[in-house]
């Protein structure tokens, strides 16, 4: 089963949420990973959330806030088999993080049968890592009690540096029990071999975010349908097949597109073709 993250679906979902979900299902998408913000105090987090790309306008788009996350998820489950995980904003970490972000995210996961909550803290320095250790440690502890795994999602910055001393490595050293949702597109963008990164983090890897990038391009033009950019798709899928991934271990995460439904259809076809060749 192939899943999809809602972040890059923003324009399509705002234009026609029912039609978009139906088209995605027809294209072969079987699971959804909502991109959600859980906090009842957006004021102090507004600038940090916007820096992370979680726009606060257009709440019916690809990022779902508060009660809207529940409403949109209930709608999505009429079209998709399951919620593969919930991709949560963790823009800052302070004394209110537990009650405003972590516990609401875990409660959402329980309500909708999501096996994971996923945070993108964007930690690119040792100091940044330390700021998020208390919140992630608490999330792992409380998630374990509820039977929900806690993962982090990388961008390019977490993978820069020598293996073993990268910001991502420091996170895993500081927060036992933390898992990984590896974005192979951002890994490639960071100058890494994405298949090698899958093997490197196989012990903690639970989900692979499939993102394809046209290296050398900038802005929205850099993102491509899976198999139409520079991602070595067959190598990535071969490496992923050797890991004990979650049931929905492959999630399409295309940040921008001029025709997202077309790109998802092409992505599913290319993933399925490559997976078939690997099994043959």
C-alpha angles and dihedrals in degrees: 000000000000121000135197135216115227098220096089092042093069100115094041093048092048090049097047118347097180094044091047094051091047091050092049091052090049089051090059103264110145105176139035133217107198118212102222142173117215112191136108093203108059095158100086093035098048099098093041092050092049091051087055092052097254098133114202095213127077096036093185090063129086097305116066123202130205115311090004088070090061094045094048092044092053088052092047092053089064087066105029132053097230150346104260093195141316118255105215132194113237100177097160139005122223144131093296097047095099098056097033102042118003101046096041089051092050091047090051090051090051093049094052102035096249113162094204145035114205127203128198102198095164096221110179101160137045091250091053091051092054093052091061100041096090094050094045092045090053091047092052092048095048092039091055090053089054096042093249123129122224118218136178123220118215133219123190097280097063091059100049117108134037116327108260094033101053121119089252091054091051090053092055091045092052098041113046113202095029115136134204137241099192116208102207093191093059089043089057090045089055089058096258130130101248094208090053090050090053089054092043094055098033093122093062100026115115105154134024116213106212109214123159121205134190100224112223094031124105137211120000092342091068093069119083141176111273107277095022098082133052098285111124091231100180092050091048094050092045091053091045092051089061092058130081095242126176118272089267096037099153119067125175111227110178109167098200139010140161089220110020097175091055090047093049091050091051091045093053091047093050094045092048092046093049092045090051092051091051091052094046 
